[in-house]
Amino acid sequence: MVSFEPTEEQLMVQKTAREFAARELAPKAAERDHEGTFPRDELRKLAELGLLGVNVPDAYGGAEMGVVAYSLAVTELARACASTTVAVCVSNMAAELICTYGSEAQKQRYARAIVDGSACCGAFALSETHCGSDAAALRTTARRDGDSWVLDGSKQWITSGDHAGVLVVWARTDNQGDRGARGIAAFIVEGGSEGLHVGKHEDKLGLRGSTTVPLTFESCRIPGDAMLGNDGDGFRLAMTALDGGRIGIASQALGIGLAALDAARDYARERSAFGRPIADKQAIQWMIADSATELEAARLLTLRAAMLKQAGVPYTREASMAKLYASEAANRVCYRALQIHGGYGYTRDFPIERMSRDVRVTTIYEGTSEIQRLVIGRSLTSA
Ligand code: CAA
C-alpha cells in the first residue's frame, strides 16, 4: 500500500509551522496586507526554527528534514499569511540551489546566511521585463574582467529583491546570445553590492506584505568566484530549482485554499437564510464538497511530487502537475468561499477578500499554468 501518512519527524515540522503561523503570522496577516509591511522579524524567527532551510543539510545550518516536511510546513504558513510564505519559499529554493551546485565556500557562506536569517532572506533573479515564461531569452550579461565578473542588465518581478542579502542572478556569458539556453550562468550576488540598484515596489493585487521589485545591474562588479555551478549550466540550474520551487508554490496554494475552505465553512454555519444556517443548503454544501475534494487531490499530487524529489528520482512532470492543479484548485476554492460569504466576502472585514487576492498569483509565478501544461505535455509526447 502506498502511504501518504507523514512520519513523526514530518509531523513535528508541520506542528512547529502550524503553531508559529497561529501565534506569529495570523494575528497580523491583515495588517501586513493593509500596510504593506515586509515580515522581517517573522523571517528571523522562522530562521531560528529552521524553516528557511527545511531541506538544507545540517552541515550548512539547515534543518535537513526533507521535501515532504518542507511542503507540509509551507502549507501551514500559507494558511495564515501567504505574503510571508512566498519569502520563505524563495529563501528555501535559493539555499537549496546553492547547496546543490555551490562550492564548499559558497555553501558555508551563502546558504548558511539564508538559512540562519543573517541574510534576512534569499532572492531568485531570473525574469526580465521582456521575458518571464521564455526564461532562456534573458539579456543580462556577465563579462569577465580580471579577477571579477561584471554584471549589466535588469531583472523584473524579483520577490524580496530589496531585502535579500543573497541573490542568485542569471546572466549571459555569451554576450551575443548565440548559445541560447547554453550561454547562461548563475551567479551569487550579495544584497547591497555596488552597481546593484533596486527599483520601485510593484503595487500588486495581492501578497502585499511581500515585496516585488525590479533590479538593475550597472557595471556591478562581483568576485571572480561568484559563479554558481559551471559556465553554460545556468539555465539547467534554474530549471532544477524551479522544479523544486513548484512544489513549494503548490504547497502555498494548498494552504491558502485550506484557509479559504475553513473560512467558508465557519461562515456557512453561522449565517442563516430562509430560517436555517446556509450550511444546511445543498447549494452551499456542494460548493464546500467540491472545494474539499479538489484540495484533497491537490494535497496528494503535491505530496507525491515531494516524495519523488525526496527519493532522488525524476519529478519534473509531477511537480508541474502539482503546481498546475493546486494553484488552479485553490483559485476555484477561494472563488466559491467568497461567493458563500456573499457581500461580506467582498469587504476587508473578512479575510476571504485577502485570500482571494493572494491566491491569484499562484497560477502565474514560478511558471504560469500554461508553462506547467507545456512541461507536462512535452514530457508525455516527446520520444
Ligand atoms: N531540469 C533540468 N534541465 C532542464 C529542465 C529541467 N526541469 N528543463 C529543461 N532543461 C534543460 C533541457 O534539457 C535543455 O538542455 P540541453 O540544452 O542540454 O538540451 C535546456 O534546459 C533547454 O531546455 P528547453 O529546450 O526545454 O528550454 P525552453 O527554452 O523550451 O524552456 C521552459 C523551457 C519549460 C518553457 C522554461 O523556460 C520555463 O520553465 N519557463 C518558465 C520560467 C519560470 O518558471 N519562471 C519563474 C520565475 S521565478 C519566480 O517566479 C520566483 C518568485 O519570485 C516567486
Residues whose N, C-alpha, C, O or C-beta is under 5 A from the ligand:
A	BS01	CAA	F124 L126 S127 G132 S133 D134 A135 A136 W157 T159 A181 R236 M239 T240 L242 D243 T316 Y365 E366 G367 I371
